[in-house]
Amino acid sequence: MSEPEPSQVVLRAQRGDRDAVEALVRRYLRPAYLVALSVVRVPVDAEDVAQEAVAMAMQQLESCREPARFPAWLMANVRNRALNKLAATKVRARYADTVLREEGVANDSERLLLREALLAALEVLTPQQREVVLLHDLEGWTHPEIALALGLSEANSRQVLSVSRRALRVALQRTEEVS
């Protein structure tokens, strides 16, 4: 059974259908988190931003005048909130390093090194490139979904992903050479 179009779910949610609201939250909370993470780069902050943005979007759903553009409307809201959070807090990078080190105590050291290398490699990407990579590779979004959510063409989404992956490979190779 295929999922209903997002616009149909939005219309039902706007009419007060609680199941539709729940479906929207389930479908878009993780992608919202990934978009926020691509900006703030701190998992705890990204969770906060995503939860706040999704909760606010559900409260203000009637202000989404084009239900078919709901993903783009939500992701723009997430991105703006994330940028505001980033601007308000200058100590995020130090905090992220601390969290990673603390997690490393309980986890396998190789996993921690790989995670640190991946986070460092993501830093070479632009915010848009990080968003496309995280939505596609971690969340499994298709290029049409990414294009709609980020306001890109499908071709541009594919190009951004390709360029981003090349940049990540180069960054990760540099990390291996230094190790």
MOPE-V348111 format. One record per backbone hydrogen bond with DSSP energy under -1.0 kcal/mol. NH is the residue of the N-H (numbers start at 1). CO is the residue of the C=O. If there is no record, write none. Layout:
# MOPE-V348111
NH_CO / NH_CO
This chain:
# MOPE-V348111
9_5 / 10_6 / 11_7 / 12_8 / 13_9 / 14_10 / 15_11 / 16_13 / 17_12 / 21_17 / 22_18 / 23_19 / 24_20 / 25_21 / 26_22 / 27_23 / 28_24 / 29_25 / 32_28 / 33_29 / 34_30 / 35_31 / 36_32 / 37_33 / 38_34 / 40_36 / 41_37 / 46_42 / 47_43 / 48_44 / 49_45 / 50_46 / 51_47 / 52_48 / 53_49 / 54_50 / 55_51 / 56_52 / 57_53 / 58_54 / 59_55 / 60_56 / 63_60 / 64_61 / 65_63 / 69_66 / 70_67 / 73_69 / 74_70 / 75_71 / 76_72 / 77_73 / 78_74 / 79_75 / 80_76 / 81_77 / 82_78 / 83_79 / 84_80 / 85_81 / 86_82 / 87_83 / 88_84 / 89_85 / 95_91 / 96_92 / 97_93 / 98_94 / 99_95 / 100_96 / 101_97 / 102_98 / 103_99 / 104_100 / 107_103 / 112_108 / 113_109 / 114_110 / 115_111 / 116_112 / 117_113 / 118_114 / 119_115 / 120_116 / 121_117 / 122_118 / 124_121 / 125_122 / 130_126 / 131_127 / 132_128 / 133_129 / 134_130 / 135_131 / 136_132 / 137_133 / 138_134 / 139_134 / 141_135 / 146_142 / 147_143 / 148_144 / 149_145 / 150_146 / 151_147 / 152_147 / 157_153 / 158_154 / 159_155 / 160_156 / 161_157 / 162_158 / 163_159 / 164_160 / 165_161 / 166_162 / 167_163 / 168_164 / 169_165 / 170_166 / 171_167 / 172_168 / 173_169 / 174_170 / 175_171 / 176_172 / 177_173 / 178_174 / 179_175
